Amino acid sequence: MVKKPAIAVVPGPEHAEGLPIKMLNDRILVSIDTAEGERRSSGGILIPATAQMGKRLTWAEVIATGPNVRTMELGDQVLFNPEDRYEVEVRGLDYIILRERDVHAVAARRLEEGSTGLYL
């Protein structure tokens, strides 16, 4: 009988607590705010959810990342094109799977409360 080598335990990718899904490679699991319906313009005009807009990018929160994701962390807000997405339902909640290369911008909350962000 050939003995198999022991498998080394490697820290896995980041994911939200209790989420039964593991992202692979450069994939990112994000959650968008479902209450994005109607919104107001800067002039106060109410824009209905059914209004046709040009290519409009969408913000979402990072819920889980694959092991090869380099530029995002859990809780970051990412900007992406809603046409470049795959939707998935996990435990009754809707999420979106993106590739890292499909994200246009990252808005991170990395400054502590009370921090000025200045190097003094």
N, C-alpha and C positions, 0 to 999 in steps of 0.2 A: 504494500500500500504506500503510495506516494503522499508525503505530508505536504500540505499547502503552506506557503509562507504566511505569517501573521499579517493582517492588514493594519497599517498604521492609521490611527485616528487623526484626521486632519480637520482643523476648524472649518466649519461649513460657511456658506454664504449667510449674509445677514437676512433675517426675516422677522416679521412681527410675531409676538408671543402667541402660541396656540394655533398658528396658521398651518394647516396640514398640507403644505405645498412647498416644494424646493425648486427654486429657479435655477436654470442651467445656463452656462456660458455667459453671454452678455445681455441676458434678458432681465427686464425690470417689471415688477408688478406694481401698478399704481391704482389709486382710488381717486375718482373725480367726485366733486360735489354734485349730487343729483338735483339740487335745488337751483340749478343754473338757468331756470326758465326765463322769465321776463327780467329785463334789466333796464336801467335808465342811462341815457346818454349824459354827457357832461352838461348839456343845456337843460336837462330835466325831462326830456321826451322819453316816454315809456316805449321800449322796443319789445314786441311780443316774441315768444320763443319760436314761433313759426316763421319769423321774418328771414328772408334769404340774405345771407351775408356772403361776401367774398371769402377767400381762404382765411379763416380765422383760427389762430392757434389757441390751445386750451391748456390750463394749468391743472396739475394733479399732484397728489402726495405719494411719495415712494413708500410702499408697504413692504416689499422684499426685493433683494438683488441677487443676481447670480454671482458665482465666484470670480468671473472675469470683469465685473463692472468696476471701473477705476475712479470715476468722477462723481459718484452719487452715494449718499448714505441714507439710512432710514430717516423718514421725516422731512427730507428735502422736498421742495416744490419744484416740479419740472414742467417745462413748456414744450408741447409737442403738437403735431398736426393730427387732428382727430381722424383723418382719413387713413393714416398709417398705424392702424391698431388692430388687435385681436381681443375680443371680449370673452371673459370667462366668469362663471358663477362659482363661488366657493362659500359653502355654508349659508346659502341664501343671499349673499352679498355680491354685487357686480364689481368686477375689477377689469383692468386693461393690462395686456402684456405688450411691452414695447422692447425694441432693441436699443442698446445704449446709443447707437449711431443715429437713431430717429429722434433723439431729444435735442432741442435747439438751445435750451438755456436751463440753468439750475439756480434756484434762489434758496440758499442755505441759511438756516438759523444757527449760526455758529458763534455769535457773540453772546456773552453772558449778560444777564440782567445787570444794569448799572454800569456796564462797560462802555467806555466812550469809543472804543475802536481805534484810539490813537496810541502811538508808541511814544510815551513821554518818559 
